[in-house]
Amino acid sequence: MRVDFHPSEYCVLNSTKKEVIEQSIEILKYHYNLLNYLKIEDKLLVLHIGSKEFGKENSLTRFIHNFKKLPKNIQKVIAIENDDKSFNVEDCLKLSKQIDIPVILDYHHHICNPSTSPLKDLLPQILKTWKKTPKMHFSSPKGKQKKDFRSHNDYIDVDEFIKFINILKNYNQDIDIMLEAKKKEDALFQLVRKLKYKTNLKFIDETTFII
């Protein structure tokens, strides 16, 4: 089992408010210590870039400045994820190149907030940011209308998931995919049943397969 943390929306490392930055650093220290107490060696703390106040460039600069304030042990376990409104995959890759941290692709967020380059061109760059097995997020929209599209569904759309893994197939690399679905384990096992019915994937165990 892969265990990591994605601190809440109150953890904003590039905030324009000093008290929020201080609180964010304390939140990260807390989660790091919790991973330590759980004896998790392969630690990972997932963040969004955060605030877009005063424009993207200023926001990225603030993130870098405050990132460097973190203890070195915490800097080494931070990963950034594209979000559904402000910072897309290209923004995350730009930041990654400057402070050498891995990028988590959130496929649903990418659909909501796409980059100018196609995903097939971005994936090799994303994979290169990882020194260990890359992690990616997959979820399905709650509905097709704009007000529901950004929200997570109870379950996973199997056809969209198959389309996604067929894209990943071209890169011949182990990847951990975390599902974000309201029904949690029920959503996972329903997806597995549908994959076994709709594809010829070779399953190693109940949640691991080869493409």
BAMILO-111950 format. One record per residue (C-alpha): residue in three letters; x, y, z. Coordinates in steps of 0.02 Angstrom, whole numbers, plus 32768, in hexadecimal, padded with zeros to 4 digits. Layout:
residues N
ALAXYZ ...
END
This chain:
residues 211
MET800080008000 ARG804080AD7FD3 VAL8020812C805D ASP803281E88049 PHE7FD78287807A HIS7F838314801C PRO7F7083A0809D SER7ECF84068099 GLU7EA784A5803B TYR7EE7850880D2 CYS7F9984D680A6 VAL7FC7855E8028 LEU8082856F8019 ASN807986047FA2 SER7FFA86698004 THR80118726800D LYS7FEC872080C9 LYS807C87008140 GLU800E86A581BF VAL7FCD862D8139 ILE807E86048102 GLU80B385E481B6 GLN801B857681D1 SER803C8519812F ILE80EE84F18163 GLU80AD84AE820A ILE802B844381AE LEU80B583F78142 LYS812283D581DA TYR808F837F8230 HIS806B830E819A TYR812382E48186 ASN812D82B1823C LEU80908249822B LEU80DE81EA8199 ASN817781D08206 TYR810F818A8295 LEU80BA8114821A LYS816980DB81E4 ILE8148810B812E GLU81F1810F80D8 ASP81B48145802B LYS816981EA8066 LEU8104825E7FF7 LEU80A582FE801E VAL8038833C7F8F LEU801583F57F74 HIS7FBF84647EF7 ILE802284FE7EC6 GLY7F9985637F1B SER7F6C861A7F0C LYS7F7086757E65 GLU7F6A87217EB7 PHE7FCF87A57E57 GLY7FE087307DC2 LYS803086887D9E GLU80E486C27D94 ASN80DE87187E3D SER808386837E86 LEU810886097E49 THR8191867A7E8E ARG813A867E7F38 PHE812D85C07F39 ILE81E885AD7F15 HIS8216862E7F9A ASN81AD85DA8020 PHE81DD852A7FE9 LYS829185578011 LYS825C858380C3 LEU822884CF80E2 PRO829D8457813C LYS830383F380BE ASN82B2834E80F2 ILE8206839380C7 GLN824083E28023 LYS827683347FEB VAL81C682EA7FFD ILE815C83727FAB ALA810483507F06 ILE809383C97EA7 GLU7FF083A27E50 ASN7F9884047DC7 ASP7EF0844C7DFB ASP7E4A84657DA5 LYS7E4785237D9C SER7EED857E7DAD PHE7F8E851C7D8F ASN7F94849C7D04 VAL801484147CE0 GLU8088848B7C82 ASP808B84FF7D19 CYS80B9846D7D8A LEU814384357D14 LYS818984E57D0F LEU818F84E97DCD SER81D784397DD5 LYS826B846A7D68 GLN829884F77DE0 ILE829084987E86 ASP829F83E27E4D ILE81FF83977E92 PRO818E83137E42 VAL80ED833D7DE7 ILE804E82D97E04 LEU7FDB82D77D6E ASP7F2482E67D9F TYR7ECB82AE7D01 HIS7E2182F97D2E HIS7E7083A07D5D HIS7ECC839C7CB6 ILE7E2683887C5B CYS7DDD841A7CBF ASN7E7884887CAE PRO7EDC844E7C17 SER7F8984837BE3 THR7FB184C87B37 SER8016842B7B0E PRO7FC083827AF9 LEU7FCE83037B85 LYS8037828D7B1B ASP80BE83147B13 LEU80B4833B7BCD LEU80B982897C10 PRO817282687BEB GLN819D830A7C47 ILE812F82D97CDB LEU817D822C7CE8 LYS822D82777CE7 THR820682DA7D84 TRP81FC82387DE9 LYS828E81DB7E37 LYS821781517E74 THR817481077E33 PRO810A81987DF3 LYS806081B87E3E MET7FC981F97DDE HIS7F1582227E0D PHE7E7A81ED7DAE SER7DC5821A7DCE SER7D2582327D6C PRO7CB582CD7D6C LYS7C1582CC7DD1 GLY7BB3830A7D3B LYS7BC683587C90 GLN7B8284047CBF LYS7C0384887CED LYS7BCF84907DA5 ASP7BE783D47DBA PHE7C7983B37D45 ARG7D0483E17DC0 SER7CBA83777E4C HIS7CE882BF7E64 ASN7C6E82367E36 ASP7C4181A87EAC TYR7C8E812F7E2F ILE7D0B812A7D9F ASP7CDB81327CE7 VAL7D2B80927CA8 ASP7D3280C97BF2 GLU7D9181697C1E PHE7E0481057C8F ILE7E2B808A7C02 LYS7E51811E7B90 PHE7EC781627C15 ILE7F2780C07C31 ASN7F3780A87B75 ILE7F9181507B70 LEU800481187BFD LYS802880747BA3 ASN809C80CD7B2B TYR811980F77BB5 ASN813E80487BF6 GLN8152807F7CAB ASP8108804A7D52 ILE808A80CC7D8E ASP801E80D47E2A ILE7F7181197E06 MET7F0C815D7E97 LEU7E5181617E7B GLU7DEF81F47EC1 ALA7D3C81B77ED2 LYS7CB881D27F58 LYS7C9481187F6A LYS7D4D80F27F8B GLU7D6E80367F8F ASP7CC480107F41 ALA7CF6807E7EAD LEU7D9E80267E9F PHE7D577F767E9C GLN7CC97FA67E26 LEU7D4C7FEC7DAF VAL7DB17F4B7DBB ARG7D187EE27D92 LYS7CF27F4E7CF9 LEU7DA87F4A7CBF LYS7DA97E8C7CC7 TYR7D097E897C61 LYS7D3A7F0B7BDF THR7DF57EEA7BC8 ASN7E777E617BC0 LEU7EE67EB07C44 LYS7F547E377CA4 PHE7F2E7E4C7D5E ILE7FBA7E287DD9 ASP7F487E407E70 GLU7EA17E937E93 THR7EE17F437E6E THR7F7E7F2D7E05 PHE7F837F087D4C ILE7FF97F097CB8 ILE7FD17F687C18 
END
